[in-house]
Amino acid sequence: MGRKRIRDIRNEELIEATIIAVHLRGYGVVTMAEIAREASASAASINYYFGSKEGLMEATMRHLLHKLRQAMIRGYATASTPKDRLYAVMDANFDDDLFQVAPCSLWMQFWASAPYSTRLSRLHRINRSRVRSHFLAELNRLLPQDRVETARHALQCYMDGVWLQAAQSETPLDPAEARRAAHRVVDLVIG
């Protein structure tokens, strides 16, 4: 594995600062200057790397989606049954790196902003389509056809609801407990 470039390191720092600043202030009101201050950088550097606040939000969401994808790959690597793969989907969404208050808060604000931005809307559609596809692939192997869509909807709504609650939490989250609860929900839905 090669060494990281300074630019990549700086991008990651700006993205992490964005997650914190948006969580604390809200996407609609946070300024580039506030994000820059959180990263000990200048607003000009954010413009240089990302072009705009929307570009920074898009890069931040791509960063989180990449973390989600990596968690999915890790989970699928050890899953041998359709039920295990459903657990893997849930586990990825409640991964230690993702299921924290600040990223959950940013994710919720991303969902709220996506309908008003072509760039964010595209990312939202891609992510929803991937999650839907993962659920359907496994549920089609486990349930009669007339129950598949209801089960998919229930699992997806459960994840969204837990993330919404997490985004509004004032205490640290327990990703391991979230994963255990998600497994119980999978068991209920396919039971």
Accessible surface in RSA format (square Angstrom, percent):
REM  Atomic radii and reference values for relative SASA: ProtOr
REM  Chains: A
REM  Algorithm: Lee & Richards
REM  Probe-radius: 1.40
REM  Slices: 20
REM RES _ NUM      All-atoms   Total-Side   Main-Chain    Non-polar    All polar
REM                ABS   REL    ABS   REL    ABS   REL    ABS   REL    ABS   REL
RES MET A   1   242.64 125.7 151.83 100.5  90.81 216.2 129.10 109.8 113.54 150.4
RES GLY A   2    67.04  82.7   0.00   N/A  67.04  82.7  40.18 110.3  26.86  60.2
RES ARG A   3   234.19  98.3 201.64 102.8  32.55  77.5  85.30 116.6 148.89  90.2
RES LYS A   4   118.16  57.6  93.34  57.3  24.82  59.1  70.72  63.7  47.44  50.5
RES ARG A   5   149.21  62.6 142.08  72.4   7.13  17.0  72.68  99.3  76.53  46.4
RES ILE A   6   139.30  79.3 135.98 101.3   3.32   8.0 135.98  97.9   3.32   9.0
RES ARG A   7    95.01  39.9  91.99  46.9   3.02   7.2  30.14  41.2  64.86  39.3
RES ASP A   8    48.26  33.8  46.61  46.4   1.65   3.9  13.59  32.0  34.68  34.6
RES ILE A   9    69.70  39.7  69.39  51.7   0.31   0.7  69.55  50.1   0.15   0.4
RES ARG A  10    50.84  21.3  50.55  25.8   0.29   0.7  24.09  32.9  26.76  16.2
RES ASN A  11    31.48  21.7  31.48  30.4   0.00   0.0   6.62  15.9  24.86  24.0
RES GLU A  12    61.87  35.5  61.79  46.8   0.07   0.2  19.83  38.4  42.03  34.3
RES GLU A  13    76.64  44.0  70.43  53.3   6.21  14.8  35.22  68.1  41.43  33.8
RES LEU A  14     0.00   0.0   0.00   0.0   0.00   0.0   0.00   0.0   0.00   0.0
RES ILE A  15    13.53   7.7  13.53  10.1   0.00   0.0  13.53   9.7   0.00   0.0
RES GLU A  16    71.89  41.3  71.89  54.4   0.00   0.0  41.00  79.3  30.89  25.2
RES ALA A  17     4.90   4.5   2.11   3.3   2.79   6.4   4.10   5.8   0.80   2.1
RES THR A  18     2.28   1.6   2.28   2.3   0.00   0.0   2.28   3.1   0.00   0.0
RES ILE A  19     5.97   3.4   5.97   4.4   0.00   0.0   5.97   4.3   0.00   0.0
RES ILE A  20    71.12  40.5  71.03  52.9   0.10   0.2  71.12  51.2   0.00   0.0
RES ALA A  21     5.24   4.8   3.20   4.9   2.05   4.7   5.24   7.4   0.00   0.0
RES VAL A  22     0.59   0.4   0.59   0.5   0.00   0.0   0.59   0.5   0.00   0.0
RES HIS A  23    58.00  31.7  42.64  29.6  15.37  39.3  22.45  23.1  35.56  41.4
RES LEU A  24   122.84  68.4  89.44  64.0  33.39  83.9  91.81  64.5  31.03  83.5
RES ARG A  25   120.61  50.6 104.07  53.0  16.54  39.4  38.43  52.5  82.18  49.8
RES GLY A  26    18.87  23.3   0.00   N/A  18.87  23.3  18.14  49.8   0.73   1.6
RES TYR A  27    35.99  16.8  35.38  20.1   0.61   1.6  25.82  19.4  10.17  12.5
RES GLY A  28    70.77  87.3   0.00   N/A  70.77  87.3  36.53 100.2  34.24  76.7
RES VAL A  29    90.15  59.3  77.11  69.8  13.03  31.4  82.38  71.6   7.77  21.1
RES VAL A  30     2.04   1.3   0.00   0.0   2.04   4.9   0.00   0.0   2.04   5.5
RES THR A  31    66.77  47.5  62.55  63.4   4.22  10.1  64.32  86.4   2.46   3.7
RES MET A  32    32.66  16.9  29.71  19.7   2.95   7.0  29.71  25.3   2.95   3.9
RES ALA A  33    50.46  46.4  45.30  69.9   5.15  11.7  46.79  65.9   3.66   9.7
RES GLU A  34    36.96  21.2  33.38  25.3   3.58   8.5  12.91  25.0  24.05  19.6
RES ILE A  35     1.51   0.9   1.51   1.1   0.00   0.0   1.51   1.1   0.00   0.0
RES ALA A  36     2.91   2.7   2.91   4.5   0.00   0.0   2.91   4.1   0.00   0.0
RES ARG A  37   166.00  69.7 148.32  75.6  17.67  42.1  77.07 105.3  88.93  53.9
RES GLU A  38    79.20  45.5  50.99  38.6  28.21  67.2   9.32  18.0  69.88  57.1
RES ALA A  39    13.18  12.1   0.00   0.0  13.18  30.0   7.33  10.3   5.85  15.5
RES SER A  40   104.74  88.5  71.08  94.9  33.65  77.5  47.33 100.8  57.41  80.4
RES ALA A  41    29.42  27.1   1.29   2.0  28.14  64.0  12.99  18.3  16.43  43.5
RES SER A  42    60.22  50.9  51.71  69.0   8.51  19.6  46.57  99.2  13.65  19.1
RES ALA A  43    34.68  31.9  29.46  45.5   5.22  11.9  29.46  41.5   5.22  13.8
RES ALA A  44    71.44  65.7  60.03  92.6  11.42  26.0  64.36  90.6   7.08  18.8
RES SER A  45    26.83  22.7  21.64  28.9   5.19  11.9  26.45  56.3   0.38   0.5
RES ILE A  46     0.00   0.0   0.00   0.0   0.00   0.0   0.00   0.0   0.00   0.0
RES ASN A  47    75.08  51.8  67.08  64.8   8.00  19.3  21.39  51.5  53.69  51.9
RES TYR A  48   158.07  73.8 130.12  74.0  27.95  72.7  99.23  74.6  58.84  72.5
RES TYR A  49    48.17  22.5  29.40  16.7  18.77  48.8   5.04   3.8  43.13  53.2
RES PHE A  50    27.72  13.9  10.40   6.4  17.32  45.1  18.71  11.3   9.01  25.8
RES GLY A  51    54.71  67.5   0.00   N/A  54.71  67.5  31.30  85.9  23.42  52.4
RES SER A  52    42.13  35.6  38.92  51.9   3.21   7.4  38.63  82.3   3.50   4.9
RES LYS A  53    51.27  25.0  47.78  29.3   3.49   8.3  33.11  29.8  18.16  19.3
RES GLU A  54    53.94  31.0  52.09  39.4   1.85   4.4  17.85  34.5  36.09  29.5
RES GLY A  55     4.06   5.0   0.00   N/A   4.06   5.0   0.75   2.1   3.31   7.4
RES LEU A  56     0.60   0.3   0.60   0.4   0.00   0.0   0.60   0.4   0.00   0.0
RES MET A  57     1.51   0.8   0.95   0.6   0.56   1.3   0.97   0.8   0.54   0.7
RES GLU A  58    22.98  13.2  22.98  17.4   0.00   0.0   4.28   8.3  18.70  15.3
RES ALA A  59    21.59  19.8  17.12  26.4   4.47  10.2  19.31  27.2   2.27   6.0
RES THR A  60     0.00   0.0   0.00   0.0   0.00   0.0   0.00   0.0   0.00   0.0
RES MET A  61     0.00   0.0   0.00   0.0   0.00   0.0   0.00   0.0   0.00   0.0
RES ARG A  62   112.88  47.4 106.83  54.5   6.05  14.4  44.94  61.4  67.95  41.2
RES HIS A  63    39.02  21.3  31.91  22.2   7.11  18.2  25.86  26.7  13.16  15.3
RES LEU A  64     0.57   0.3   0.57   0.4   0.00   0.0   0.57   0.4   0.00   0.0
RES LEU A  65    16.59   9.2  14.00  10.0   2.60   6.5  14.67  10.3   1.92   5.2
RES HIS A  66   101.64  55.6  97.42  67.7   4.22  10.8  64.89  66.9  36.75  42.8
RES LYS A  67    53.47  26.1  49.42  30.3   4.05   9.7  30.57  27.5  22.89  24.4
RES LEU A  68    13.49   7.5  13.49   9.6   0.00   0.0  13.49   9.5   0.00   0.0
RES ARG A  69   128.44  53.9 124.61  63.5   3.84   9.1  33.84  46.2  94.60  57.3
RES GLN A  70    58.83  32.9  58.53  42.8   0.30   0.7  18.74  39.9  40.09  30.4
RES ALA A  71     6.23   5.7   1.65   2.6   4.58  10.4   1.96   2.8   4.27  11.3
RES MET A  72    18.87   9.8  18.61  12.3   0.26   0.6  16.59  14.1   2.28   3.0
RES ILE A  73    85.59  48.7  80.74  60.2   4.85  11.7  84.20  60.6   1.39   3.8
RES ARG A  74   130.69  54.9 121.58  62.0   9.11  21.7  77.09 105.4  53.60  32.5
RES GLY A  75    19.09  23.5   0.00   N/A  19.09  23.5  16.66  45.7   2.42   5.4
RES TYR A  76    64.59  30.2  52.33  29.8  12.26  31.9  51.83  38.9  12.77  15.7
RES ALA A  77    84.35  77.6  40.03  61.8  44.32 100.8  52.94  74.5  31.41  83.2
RES THR A  78   118.99  84.6  87.97  89.2  31.02  73.9  76.12 102.2  42.87  64.8
RES ALA A  79    17.58  16.2   1.69   2.6  15.89  36.2   3.73   5.2  13.85  36.7
RES SER A  80    90.86  76.8  62.39  83.3  28.48  65.6  47.95 102.1  42.92  60.1
RES THR A  81    58.59  41.7  57.84  58.6   0.75   1.8  55.30  74.3   3.29   5.0
RES PRO A  82    29.94  21.8  29.94  27.3   0.00   0.0  29.94  24.7   0.00   0.0
RES LYS A  83    76.80  37.5  76.67  47.0   0.13   0.3  30.68  27.6  46.13  49.1
RES ASP A  84    49.78  34.9  46.71  46.5   3.07   7.3   8.82  20.8  40.97  40.9
RES ARG A  85    48.69  20.4  48.69  24.8   0.00   0.0  12.80  17.5  35.89  21.8
RES LEU A  86     0.00   0.0   0.00   0.0   0.00   0.0   0.00   0.0   0.00   0.0
RES TYR A  87    38.44  17.9  38.44  21.9   0.00   0.0  29.30  22.0   9.14  11.3
RES ALA A  88     4.12   3.8   1.88   2.9   2.24   5.1   3.62   5.1   0.50   1.3
RES VAL A  89     0.91   0.6   0.91   0.8   0.00   0.0   0.91   0.8   0.00   0.0
RES MET A  90     0.00   0.0   0.00   0.0   0.00   0.0   0.00   0.0   0.00   0.0
RES ASP A  91    41.35  29.0  39.75  39.6   1.60   3.8  13.62  32.0  27.73  27.7
RES ALA A  92     1.92   1.8   0.00   0.0   1.92   4.4   1.51   2.1   0.41   1.1
RES ASN A  93    14.34   9.9  14.34  13.9   0.00   0.0   0.01   0.0  14.34  13.9
RES PHE A  94     0.30   0.2   0.30   0.2   0.00   0.0   0.30   0.2   0.00   0.0
RES ASP A  95    24.21  17.0  23.87  23.8   0.33   0.8   0.33   0.8  23.87  23.8
RES ASP A  96    78.55  55.0  75.66  75.3   2.89   6.8  30.17  71.0  48.38  48.2
RES ASP A  97    74.73  52.3  71.59  71.3   3.15   7.4   4.02   9.5  70.71  70.5
RES LEU A  98     0.63   0.4   0.63   0.5   0.00   0.0   0.63   0.4   0.00   0.0
RES PHE A  99     9.56   4.8   8.99   5.6   0.57   1.5   8.99   5.5   0.57   1.6
RES GLN A 100    84.70  47.4  82.59  60.4   2.11   5.0  26.84  57.1  57.86  43.9
RES VAL A 101    24.93  16.4  21.57  19.5   3.36   8.1  21.57  18.7   3.36   9.1
RES ALA A 102    21.21  19.5  18.87  29.1   2.34   5.3  18.87  26.6   2.34   6.2
RES PRO A 103     9.68   7.1   9.68   8.8   0.00   0.0   9.68   8.0   0.00   0.0
RES CYS A 104     0.00   0.0   0.00   0.0   0.00   0.0   0.00   0.0   0.00   0.0
RES SER A 105     9.02   7.6   8.09  10.8   0.93   2.1   0.74   1.6   8.28  11.6
RES LEU A 106     0.00   0.0   0.00   0.0   0.00   0.0   0.00   0.0   0.00   0.0
RES TRP A 107     8.74   3.5   8.74   4.2   0.00   0.0   6.58   3.5   2.16   3.5
RES MET A 108    25.31  13.1  20.22  13.4   5.09  12.1  13.72  11.7  11.59  15.3
RES GLN A 109    39.56  22.1  37.56  27.4   2.01   4.8  27.86  59.3  11.71   8.9
RES PHE A 110     0.06   0.0   0.06   0.0   0.00   0.0   0.06   0.0   0.00   0.0
RES TRP A 111    51.12  20.5  42.23  20.4   8.89  20.9  42.39  22.6   8.72  14.2
RES ALA A 112    69.74  64.1  51.04  78.8  18.70  42.5  62.58  88.1   7.16  19.0
RES SER A 113    21.73  18.4  17.02  22.7   4.71  10.8  10.31  22.0  11.42  16.0
RES ALA A 114     1.20   1.1   1.20   1.9   0.00   0.0   1.20   1.7   0.00   0.0
RES PRO A 115    96.76  70.5  58.98  53.8  37.77 137.3  67.48  55.7  29.28 182.0
RES TYR A 116   189.83  88.6 151.43  86.2  38.40  99.9 113.17  85.0  76.66  94.5
RES SER A 117    15.37  13.0   9.04  12.1   6.32  14.6  14.57  31.0   0.80   1.1
RES THR A 118   121.19  86.2 108.94 110.4  12.25  29.2  77.29 103.8  43.90  66.4
RES ARG A 119   101.67  42.7  96.70  49.3   4.97  11.8  44.27  60.5  57.40  34.8
RES LEU A 120     1.15   0.6   1.15   0.8   0.00   0.0   1.15   0.8   0.00   0.0
RES SER A 121    25.37  21.4  25.11  33.5   0.26   0.6   6.92  14.7  18.45  25.9
RES ARG A 122   115.98  48.7 115.98  59.1   0.00   0.0  40.01  54.7  75.97  46.0
RES LEU A 123     5.06   2.8   5.06   3.6   0.00   0.0   5.06   3.6   0.00   0.0
RES HIS A 124    48.96  26.8  48.96  34.0   0.00   0.0  26.48  27.3  22.47  26.2
RES ARG A 125   140.70  59.1 135.21  68.9   5.49  13.1  71.24  97.4  69.46  42.1
RES ILE A 126    52.20  29.7  48.41  36.1   3.79   9.1  52.09  37.5   0.11   0.3
RES ASN A 127     9.10   6.3   8.85   8.6   0.25   0.6   0.28   0.7   8.81   8.5
RES ARG A 128    68.50  28.8  67.57  34.4   0.93   2.2  24.10  32.9  44.39  26.9
RES SER A 129    66.79  56.4  61.07  81.5   5.73  13.2  27.72  59.0  39.08  54.7
RES ARG A 130   120.97  50.8 117.55  59.9   3.42   8.2  45.13  61.7  75.84  46.0
RES VAL A 131    10.55   6.9  10.41   9.4   0.13   0.3  10.55   9.2   0.00   0.0
RES ARG A 132    98.77  41.5  98.77  50.3   0.00   0.0  31.68  43.3  67.09  40.7
RES SER A 133    66.31  56.0  58.95  78.7   7.37  17.0  27.84  59.3  38.47  53.9
RES HIS A 134    58.61  32.0  57.12  39.7   1.49   3.8  36.96  38.1  21.65  25.2
RES PHE A 135     0.00   0.0   0.00   0.0   0.00   0.0   0.00   0.0   0.00   0.0
RES LEU A 136    37.77  21.0  37.77  27.0   0.00   0.0  37.77  26.5   0.00   0.0
RES ALA A 137    45.49  41.8  31.66  48.9  13.82  31.4  41.88  59.0   3.60   9.5
RES GLU A 138     5.67   3.3   5.67   4.3   0.00   0.0   0.00   0.0   5.67   4.6
RES LEU A 139     0.00   0.0   0.00   0.0   0.00   0.0   0.00   0.0   0.00   0.0
RES ASN A 140    75.21  51.9  51.31  49.6  23.90  57.5  21.72  52.3  53.50  51.7
RES ARG A 141   149.61  62.8 111.65  56.9  37.97  90.4  41.04  56.1 108.58  65.8
RES LEU A 142    63.89  35.6  33.48  24.0  30.41  76.4  37.91  26.6  25.98  69.9
RES LEU A 143    14.88   8.3   2.64   1.9  12.24  30.8   5.66   4.0   9.22  24.8
RES PRO A 144    76.65  55.9  63.17  57.6  13.49  49.0  75.75  62.5   0.90   5.6
RES GLN A 145   138.18  77.3 122.67  89.7  15.51  36.9  65.81 140.1  72.38  54.9
RES ASP A 146   125.83  88.1  88.83  88.4  36.99  87.5  51.63 121.5  74.19  74.0
RES ARG A 147    98.18  41.2  96.40  49.1   1.78   4.2  42.76  58.4  55.41  33.6
RES VAL A 148     2.39   1.6   2.39   2.2   0.00   0.0   2.39   2.1   0.00   0.0
RES GLU A 149    77.42  44.4  76.59  57.9   0.82   2.0  64.15 124.1  13.27  10.8
RES THR A 150    99.59  70.8  94.18  95.5   5.41  12.9  68.42  91.9  31.18  47.1
RES ALA A 151     6.16   5.7   2.93   4.5   3.22   7.3   5.74   8.1   0.42   1.1
RES ARG A 152    24.33  10.2  24.33  12.4   0.00   0.0   0.00   0.0  24.33  14.7
RES HIS A 153   101.59  55.5 101.59  70.6   0.00   0.0  69.67  71.8  31.92  37.1
RES ALA A 154    40.63  37.4  29.75  45.9  10.88  24.7  36.81  51.8   3.82  10.1
RES LEU A 155     0.00   0.0   0.00   0.0   0.00   0.0   0.00   0.0   0.00   0.0
RES GLN A 156     4.85   2.7   4.85   3.5   0.00   0.0   2.09   4.4   2.77   2.1
RES CYS A 157    62.10  47.0  53.82  60.0   8.28  19.5  26.02  65.9  36.08  38.9
RES TYR A 158    58.51  27.3  48.53  27.6   9.97  25.9  48.28  36.3  10.23  12.6
RES MET A 159     7.68   4.0   7.62   5.0   0.06   0.1   7.68   6.5   0.00   0.0
RES ASP A 160    32.45  22.7  31.03  30.9   1.42   3.4  16.64  39.2  15.81  15.8
RES GLY A 161    33.07  40.8   0.00   N/A  33.07  40.8  31.61  86.8   1.46   3.3
RES VAL A 162    27.38  18.0  25.98  23.5   1.39   3.4  25.98  22.6   1.39   3.8
RES TRP A 163    12.27   4.9  12.27   5.9   0.00   0.0  11.12   5.9   1.14   1.9
RES LEU A 164    88.87  49.5  88.87  63.6   0.00   0.0  88.87  62.4   0.00   0.0
RES GLN A 165   133.23  74.5 124.47  91.0   8.76  20.9  42.41  90.3  90.82  68.9
RES ALA A 166     3.72   3.4   0.76   1.2   2.96   6.7   3.35   4.7   0.37   1.0
RES ALA A 167    14.73  13.5   4.93   7.6   9.81  22.3   4.93   6.9   9.81  26.0
RES GLN A 168   130.50  73.0 104.06  76.0  26.44  63.0  42.48  90.4  88.01  66.8
RES SER A 169    29.00  24.5  12.56  16.8  16.43  37.9  15.35  32.7  13.64  19.1
RES GLU A 170   174.83 100.4 133.17 100.7  41.66  99.2  55.48 107.3 119.35  97.4
RES THR A 171    89.18  63.4  87.17  88.4   2.01   4.8  67.93  91.2  21.25  32.1
RES PRO A 172   128.15  93.4 103.39  94.2  24.76  90.0 110.30  91.1  17.85 110.9
RES LEU A 173    40.75  22.7  17.88  12.8  22.87  57.5  20.32  14.3  20.43  55.0
RES ASP A 174    80.14  56.1  69.67  69.3  10.46  24.7  32.94  77.5  47.20  47.1
RES PRO A 175    22.65  16.5  22.65  20.6   0.00   0.0  22.65  18.7   0.00   0.0
RES ALA A 176    36.56  33.6  34.38  53.0   2.18   5.0  35.02  49.3   1.54   4.1
RES GLU A 177    66.62  38.2  66.62  50.4   0.00   0.0  39.03  75.5  27.59  22.5
RES ALA A 178    12.08  11.1   4.43   6.8   7.65  17.4  11.30  15.9   0.78   2.1
RES ARG A 179    55.98  23.5  55.89  28.5   0.09   0.2  15.34  21.0  40.64  24.6
RES ARG A 180   124.61  52.3 120.50  61.4   4.11   9.8  63.06  86.2  61.55  37.3
RES ALA A 181    22.22  20.4  21.43  33.1   0.80   1.8  21.68  30.5   0.55   1.5
RES ALA A 182     0.00   0.0   0.00   0.0   0.00   0.0   0.00   0.0   0.00   0.0
RES HIS A 183    49.49  27.0  49.49  34.4   0.00   0.0  35.24  36.3  14.25  16.6
RES ARG A 184   128.65  54.0 126.92  64.7   1.73   4.1  67.64  92.4  61.01  37.0
RES VAL A 185    28.49  18.7  28.49  25.8   0.00   0.0  28.49  24.8   0.00   0.0
RES VAL A 186     0.00   0.0   0.00   0.0   0.00   0.0   0.00   0.0   0.00   0.0
RES ASP A 187    54.47  38.2  47.80  47.6   6.67  15.8  23.44  55.2  31.03  30.9
RES LEU A 188   146.03  81.3 123.07  88.0  22.96  57.7 126.28  88.7  19.74  53.1
RES VAL A 189    27.87  18.3  16.53  15.0  11.34  27.3  23.24  20.2   4.63  12.6
RES ILE A 190    28.80  16.4  13.71  10.2  15.09  36.4  13.71   9.9  15.09  41.0
RES GLY A 191    85.52 105.5   0.00   N/A  85.52 105.5  46.60 127.9  38.92  87.2
END  Absolute sums over single chains surface
CHAIN  1 A    10138.3       8437.7       1700.6       5732.2       4406.1
END  Absolute sums over all chains
TOTAL         10138.3       8437.7       1700.6       5732.2       4406.1
